[in-house]
């Protein structure tokens, strides 16, 4: 069995080497792996740091993107490059803790999609204000999109590659974190099995967040309403 871990980056030079090392440590010995770092032309040389730091490890694959950038499209680029049976998507600022990977892989043997969730029993997030605002907005998403998923914005999950290929990439992989609730929406329409397991979302170790929360709120709300009317 082989797992591909997709890691979209932008200005994560302070985190990426340690993160890759911890991911490798937490992948079970019975799995082959590839770590695909998809960098959106970071000014801080994240791509070059990965390329130089893991030049002797062919399982670490850096990709340098200079056009049509953005989180959703970076993730798609990583997926299209991947060769694993299972695919894990995770953030690169240590918000998504690599220690959760064995649980995702284990439960992923049974379900098509397994979400590392902040809001299932036992899940939590160290940034309290972010936790509360995400919990409130997830409530709105569940009402508008009529989904039973508790964490539609976490973006920390595993999916079988064969099941992912059934989904409409062009309708999912664009924008920012809104790509994730689009993916879940179309996954449910294709009758994929989805389960959430508790995960601890930690705090960023190095650098600063690139998120513009007002812009995200507008973008997510626009995407949510658009998806609701498309599904009628």
Secondary structure, 3 states (H helix, E strand, C coil): CEEEEEEEECCCCCCHHHHHHHHHHHCCCCCEEEEEEEECCCCCCHHHHHHHHCCCCCCEEEEECCCCCCHHHHHHHHHHHCCCCEEEECCCCCCECHHHHHHHHHHCCCCCEEEEECCCCCCEECCHHHHHHHHHHHHHHHHHHCCCCCCCCCCCEEEEHHHHCCCCHHHHCCCCCHHHHHHHHHHHHCCCCEEEEECEECCCCCCCCCCCHHHHHHHHHHHHHHHHHHCC
